Amino acid sequence: MLLVVTKQCSHLSDNLRFDRYTIQVGAMKPIPQNLGVICLYDGAGVENFDTRQIGEYLGQWFGPDCVQIRSEFVRHHLRSHGRMDEQTLESRARDICKARIEDPANPLEKREPNPEQLVQERKWLLQGVVNREVFYDGLALQRTYLELLVGEETSLEFVHIVFTNRLIGTWDQSDRRYHARVSVYGWPSVISTTGVVEAPARPREYYFGFMAGLDERQLREELAGRFIDYGDPRLTDLLKGYTMQAVFYHLLGDPFCDNPDCRLFNAHWQEQMIRAQLGPGGEFCSKHQKLLKELADK
Ligand SMILES: [Zn+2]
C-alpha cells in the first residue's frame, strides 16, 4: 500500500522546494532534487501511438539519457526478474481481474474473478492484446502494477509511466459512479489511449444529434476534427502533454494548470483537450515553460 502526501510550497518557481513524502511501509523519503530515469512502458499497442516519439519528446526537455523505453509494464518486470512462470502469471492475472469494474454505478468490491475472465487476462498478459471494452478501476490497477516494482526501481529517482489501451476509471463520490479517465497519476502513472477517446466529453452537438436519432457515422463526419476517435493520427502528439503531466506529478505533486492553452490543463471536454494539447497557443504557459526549463537544467 502506497500513500503519497503532497504539500506545495508557496513560491514554486523561486526555489523548487516541495514538502513531499512518500510513505511506504512506514518509511519516509523526501523527493529527490534531480530527475533520474523516466521509464515509458510501451503497452498500448494501438494504431498511431508511438511510445518512441514520446521518449524523444521528453529527451528534448530532459536529455535522451533520462528516458528509457520498455516493453509492456507487467511483462517487462516479470521477465526482468525471471518470473514469467505459471504461478506468477496466474497471480498477476488474478489481481488485474479484481480491478475490473462490473457495474459503473457500484464501487469495486472484493471478489474472486470468474475462471473465464482469469483465462482472458492471462492470455492478454502474454500477448499484450487487450479488449478496450473492459473497464478497470484505475487506482486498483495502479496498485497491482506497484507490487511489481522492486529494488532500486522503487526509488523516487525512477518515474514509471505505463501506456495501456485498457479503459480506466475512478470512482466519484459526488455522483456515486465511475468515470472514465485518460490518466491516473501516481506511482506508477497510468495513461490510457482508450481513455483519450472515451473519457473527455464530445461536442454537445454529438450527443444532441445522437439523442435526436441522427446517424452516428454522419455525426462523426460532420464533427470530424473536433474530437479524437480511434486511430486518430493526432494521438501521439496529444499524449506528449499527458506524459508531461505525469512527470510534473512525480516531481512536484501537481500535474495541472488552469490555463486552457497549456498542455497541463485538466480537460473535461474533447475540444478543451485538443486546444490544450494541439492548439495554436503553444505548448506550455509562461509559468510552466519557465518551470520546465528550470527542472530540465537541474
Ligand atoms: Zn501551465
Residues whose N, C-alpha, C, O or C-beta is under 5 A from the ligand:
A	BS01	ZN	C257 N259 C262 L264 C285 H288
